[in-house]
Amino acid sequence: MTIKQIDQLIDEGQALNQLAEAYAEIANLKIKKIRAEAERNKIFFKEISEVYNLVKKMAIKKAVNLQKPKKMVSIVITSNSPFYGTTNYDLLDFFILTTQKLTTDIIILGKVGVDYFRIEPYFKNFQEVVLDSDQPNLKELSTLVNLIKDYSQILVFYSGFKSLLVQQPSVIDVRGSNSLTSKNKAPDDEFIFIFEPDLNKILNFFDTQITTILLEGIFLESELSRAASRFISMDQAQTEANKFIKEHQKLKAYTLRNINNNAILESFASMMAERRLQHDQ
């Protein structure tokens, strides 16, 4: 390998290192932004849940039917882009392992998941949902909520953020996370409410709002997990790029030493040949 070829490889390694560093910085900024949004979402969810639970207690007291017409739906949230290490595929393996034991409708969300199940037909029937980006806009989120609102049990599979280094496939029962059953006692205190419109419409409104907010939180955590995965991947890419650069810098130094040594040997051989020639004369 020539010095020119080695220099070209070093330049390519440095370019890769700079690119990985830029992507890592973008991912780091994204993590900070999503964490702030997720915290605001949790506070809002907690506040509206308190009001919703109060309304549901009143519904139980008045013997209002809270059952939904459909039984179960399972949703898996993948990204549109595959460049997140093994995060998407670890989640899909977990989703397949869990849902094959269940009687459930299936919704595959995200281009990675849709493409995967088109190639690997694990399920006979499933509904495809591909958003414009990994985070749904208000219209897309509303459409998704309308798609699942009539189910008694909504299982959402997503990549959970445990720490910057650990991303874990997770599942949450959206209905179970905020539901009250007939076992819940009505409040001891007497609350007096005037419901306008009627109680059923109020329940449906809060049920939709709670589901929407909870889904927003799940999408945020999924995006946080993927951003963390990309950050770690880019950090590893930087490490590999630096290792590549160092190896080729050593190779360049070794090659230069060989070139210099060969030049010295050639010069010495030429000098000795010239001396022998003079001696013979």
Stockholm file with secondary structure:
# STOCKHOLM 1.0

chainA/1-281         MTIKQIDQLIDEGQALNQLAEAYAEIANLKIKKIRAEAERNKIFFKEISEVYNLVKKMAIKKAVNLQKPKKMVSIVITSNSPFYGTTNYDLLDFFILTTQKLTTDIIILGKVGVDYFRIEPYFKNFQEVVLDSDQPNLKELSTLVNLIKDYSQILVFYSGFKSLLVQQPSVIDVRGSNSLTSKNKAPDDEFIFIFEPDLNKILNFFDTQITTILLEGIFLESELSRAASRFISMDQAQTEANKFIKEHQKLKAYTLRNINNNAILESFASMMAERRLQHDQ
#=GR chainA/1-281 SS CCHHHHHHHHHHHHHHHHHHHHHHHHHHHHHHHHHHHHHHHHHHHHHHHHHHHHHHHHHHHTTCCCCCSEEEEEEEECCSSCCSTTHHHHHHHHHHHHHTTSCCEEEEESHHHHHHHHHSCCSSCCEEECCSSSSCCHHHHHHHHHHHTTEEEEEEEEEEECSSSCEEEEEEETTTTTCCCTTSCCCSSCCCCCCSSCHHHHHHHHHHHHHHHHHHHHHHHHHHHHHHHHHHHHHHHHHHHHHHHHHHHHHHHHHHHHHHHHHHHHHHHHHHHHHHHHHHC
#=GC SS_cons         CCHHHHHHHHHHHHHHHHHHHHHHHHHHHHHHHHHHHHHHHHHHHHHHHHHHHHHHHHHHHTTCCCCCSEEEEEEEECCSSCCSTTHHHHHHHHHHHHHTTSCCEEEEESHHHHHHHHHSCCSSCCEEECCSSSSCCHHHHHHHHHHHTTEEEEEEEEEEECSSSCEEEEEEETTTTTCCCTTSCCCSSCCCCCCSSCHHHHHHHHHHHHHHHHHHHHHHHHHHHHHHHHHHHHHHHHHHHHHHHHHHHHHHHHHHHHHHHHHHHHHHHHHHHHHHHHHHC
//
